[in-house]
Structures are given as C-alpha cells and as structure tokens.
Amino acid sequence: MSKLRVQCFGVSLDGYGAGTDQDLQNPLGVRGPEIMEWFLATNVWKKMHGLGAGETGVDNRFAERSFENIGAWILGRNMFGPVRGPWPDDSWKGWWGDEPPYHVPVFVLTHYARAPIKMKGGTEFFFVTDGIESALDQAKNAAGERDVRLGGGVATIREYLRAGLIDELHLAMRPVLIGAGENLMSGIDLRALGYSCTESIAGERAHHVILRKATMG
Ligand SMILES: NC(=O)c1ccc[n+]([C@@H]2O[C@H](COP(=O)([O-])OP(=O)(O)OC[C@H]3O[C@@H](n4cnc5c(N)ncnc54)[C@H](OP(=O)(O)O)[C@@H]3O)[C@@H](O)[C@H]2O)c1
C-alpha cells in the first residue's frame, strides 16, 4: 500500500530543520546549510548538480533510498520558494531551475491559488489550497502504487505529524547547534501519536533514525 514518507530530513542537535530568515540568498535560512551539509557531500547530490563524484557511503545510500518508489511529492509553500503572501505574478517556479529533481507531480500547500506549472523532466507543480488531507489524496491518486514523499518544510511536516498521517519519517541528525529557526519536534508528542524509533544507523556525517507509526490491528 502507498505510504506517506519523510526522507532525508536534516535536523540539528537542538531540533531545527531550518534556520531563521529564509530568503533568496538563504533558501535553508541562516545556518540552515549546516543541517544539510551531510547531504551536500553525497554522490546523489553532486550527480544531480553536475558536480562530479561525491561520497558513496551510508549517507549516500540513504540519499538514494529517499528517491526510490516515489510517485508524487508534497511540499509547503516556503520550501517551494521565498515568496510570501499573494503571488505577485507567475515568475517564481521553485529553486531548482527548468528541470527540478522531482520528475513526478508535486503538490504545494498554500493559501494562495495558482495555476499548475509544467516543468521539464516530468515535474508538474500543483498548488493546493484546501488543506493537508486534500493534498495527500491528490498526491496518492497521482502516485498510484508508489509512495508519496513529504519533502517539508518544517511547518508542513509538523502539520502532517500532528494529524498522524506520516507512515515513515527518516531524520538525518547533524551534530550541530543552530540555536534558532524552525523547530521540528517542539510541542509534538510523537509517542502519544503512535510513533517509535525502529532504526538508528550512524552515517559518515549524520546519524540516521527512522520513526514509524505502529499499524493498528
Ligand atoms: N531540513 C531539511 O531537510 C529541509 C527540507 C525541506 C525544507 N527545508 C527548509 O524548511 C524551510 C521551510 O519550512 P517552513 O516551516 O518555513 O515552511 P513550509 O512548511 O515549507 O511552508 C509553510 C507554508 O506552506 C503553506 N501551508 C502549509 N500548510 C498549509 C495548509 N494546510 N493550507 C494552506 N497552506 C498551507 C503556508 O503558506 P502560505 O499561507 O504563505 O500560502 C505556510 O506558511 C525552508 O528554509 C526550507 O529550505 C529543510
């Protein structure tokens, strides 16, 4: 059965998934890159950006695994870009250039309606204004037998966690302190929501943990 998966979500030791003050120069917020440093060294990332060979150990294997069997993505509007409020025009098409690394339909949660955008390589961005369940239904419909990947950012993952809708959450814990930004876990009782840690594996630059929701019955 199709699952909702969070994969390769970078988290600092103090629980942050993004730094403060996201803008065009700081897509991950100030100090955000320290959280994702492990991913930027992988062969997966380097290949994606034409940067030659990268590292091929445990971290890279998790990066590879994160793209396997994914038929659709869900993103929050801030992960899609730095534009806030009503869309001033149709010029912003994501951080990723003409050919984003998704290659499947991507459902972007926002309060501001916008027409879908077809990109090169099979990515199409759809803007969903009627909530997380609707985005999940549409994404599952598009994904068919394959899984849906919840890309982030932090606020969007927190919403899906609170609703108990995430089947599997892979966090890449980085041994850095960010101090301020978007905190992933604060105020969320994952135990009460039925999650437990089922895998814990040390990588080269991050420690990987998998949280799964127990299935009832
Ligand atoms: N650590 C990692 O691995 C990782 C991965 C991905 C992203 N990130 C980072 O995370 C940061 C973004 O996270 P974030 O917490 O700021 O924001 P986010 O989750 O990306 O987006 C939040 C926004 O999405 C829209 N939205 C969310 N739920 C909605 C709903 N139910 N209905 C309608 N609209 C909804 C709202 O936008 P509007 O109301 O404005 O439309 C809301 O302000 C970025 O810096 C990004 O680079 C980190």
The ligand as an SDF file (V2000), in Angstrom:
LIG
                    3D

 48 52  0  0  0  0  0  0  0  0999 V2000
   15.9540   20.1600    6.9330 N   0  0  0  0  0  0  0  0  0  0  0  0
   15.5400   19.6980    5.7690 C   0  0  0  0  0  0  0  0  0  0  0  0
   15.8470   18.5630    5.3470 O   0  0  0  0  0  0  0  0  0  0  0  0
   14.6330   20.5660    4.9390 C   0  0  0  0  0  0  0  0  0  0  0  0
   13.8650   20.0060    3.9180 C   0  0  0  0  0  0  0  0  0  0  0  0
   13.0000   20.8250    3.2130 C   0  0  0  0  0  0  0  0  0  0  0  0
   12.9200   22.1780    3.5020 C   0  0  0  0  0  0  0  0  0  0  0  0
   13.6770   22.6910    4.4910 N   0  0  0  0  0  0  0  0  0  0  0  0
   13.6140   24.1270    4.8260 C   0  0  0  0  0  0  0  0  0  0  0  0
   12.4530   24.4110    5.5790 O   0  0  0  0  0  0  0  0  0  0  0  0
   12.1270   25.7950    5.3960 C   0  0  0  0  0  0  0  0  0  0  0  0
   10.6540   25.8990    5.0620 C   0  0  0  0  0  0  0  0  0  0  0  0
    9.8990   25.4060    6.1390 O   0  0  0  0  0  0  0  0  0  0  0  0
    8.7630   26.2840    6.8360 P   0  0  0  0  0  0  0  0  0  0  0  0
    8.4340   25.6250    8.0930 O   0  0  0  0  0  0  0  0  0  0  0  0
    9.2260   27.6960    6.8580 O   0  0  0  0  0  0  0  0  0  0  0  0
    7.5830   26.2550    5.7850 O   0  0  0  0  0  0  0  0  0  0  0  0
    6.8800   25.1530    4.8530 P   0  0  0  0  0  0  0  0  0  0  0  0
    6.4010   24.0250    5.6700 O   0  0  0  0  0  0  0  0  0  0  0  0
    7.7420   24.8550    3.6760 O   0  0  0  0  0  0  0  0  0  0  0  0
    5.6590   26.0150    4.2930 O   0  0  0  0  0  0  0  0  0  0  0  0
    4.7080   26.5760    5.1650 C   0  0  0  0  0  0  0  0  0  0  0  0
    3.7080   27.3260    4.3100 C   0  0  0  0  0  0  0  0  0  0  0  0
    3.0010   26.4160    3.4550 O   0  0  0  0  0  0  0  0  0  0  0  0
    1.6550   26.8050    3.3510 C   0  0  0  0  0  0  0  0  0  0  0  0
    0.8130   25.8090    4.0280 N   0  0  0  0  0  0  0  0  0  0  0  0
    1.2150   24.8510    4.9040 C   0  0  0  0  0  0  0  0  0  0  0  0
    0.1530   24.1260    5.3220 N   0  0  0  0  0  0  0  0  0  0  0  0
   -0.9240   24.6520    4.6910 C   0  0  0  0  0  0  0  0  0  0  0  0
   -2.3160   24.3300    4.7270 C   0  0  0  0  0  0  0  0  0  0  0  0
   -2.8110   23.3430    5.4850 N   0  0  0  0  0  0  0  0  0  0  0  0
   -3.1440   25.0680    3.9420 N   0  0  0  0  0  0  0  0  0  0  0  0
   -2.6640   26.0730    3.1560 C   0  0  0  0  0  0  0  0  0  0  0  0
   -1.3620   26.4210    3.0950 N   0  0  0  0  0  0  0  0  0  0  0  0
   -0.5050   25.7140    3.8680 C   0  0  0  0  0  0  0  0  0  0  0  0
    1.5360   28.1500    4.0620 C   0  0  0  0  0  0  0  0  0  0  0  0
    1.9130   29.1530    3.1000 O   0  0  0  0  0  0  0  0  0  0  0  0
    1.0210   30.4110    2.6420 P   0  0  0  0  0  0  0  0  0  0  0  0
   -0.0200   30.6420    3.6950 O   0  0  0  0  0  0  0  0  0  0  0  0
    2.0190   31.5230    2.5620 O   0  0  0  0  0  0  0  0  0  0  0  0
    0.4880   30.0820    1.3200 O   0  0  0  0  0  0  0  0  0  0  0  0
    2.6270   28.0350    5.1160 C   0  0  0  0  0  0  0  0  0  0  0  0
    3.0710   29.2700    5.5970 O   0  0  0  0  0  0  0  0  0  0  0  0
   12.9770   26.3090    4.2570 C   0  0  0  0  0  0  0  0  0  0  0  0
   14.0460   27.0610    4.7850 O   0  0  0  0  0  0  0  0  0  0  0  0
   13.4750   25.0380    3.6190 C   0  0  0  0  0  0  0  0  0  0  0  0
   14.6840   25.2090    2.9240 O   0  0  0  0  0  0  0  0  0  0  0  0
   14.5230   21.9150    5.2360 C   0  0  0  0  0  0  0  0  0  0  0  0
  1  2  1  0
  2  3  2  0
  2  4  1  0
  4  5  1  0
  4 48  2  0
  5  6  2  0
  6  7  1  0
  7  8  2  0
  8  9  1  0
  8 48  1  0
  9 10  1  0
  9 46  1  0
 10 11  1  0
 11 12  1  0
 11 44  1  0
 12 13  1  0
 13 14  1  0
 14 15  2  0
 14 16  1  0
 14 17  1  0
 17 18  1  0
 18 19  2  0
 18 20  1  0
 18 21  1  0
 21 22  1  0
 22 23  1  0
 23 24  1  0
 23 42  1  0
 24 25  1  0
 25 26  1  0
 25 36  1  0
 26 27  1  0
 26 35  1  0
 27 28  2  0
 28 29  1  0
 29 30  1  0
 29 35  2  0
 30 31  1  0
 30 32  2  0
 32 33  1  0
 33 34  2  0
 34 35  1  0
 36 37  1  0
 36 42  1  0
 37 38  1  0
 38 39  2  0
 38 40  1  0
 38 41  1  0
 42 43  1  0
 44 45  1  0
 44 46  1  0
 46 47  1  0
M  CHG  2   8   1  16  -1
M  END
$$$$
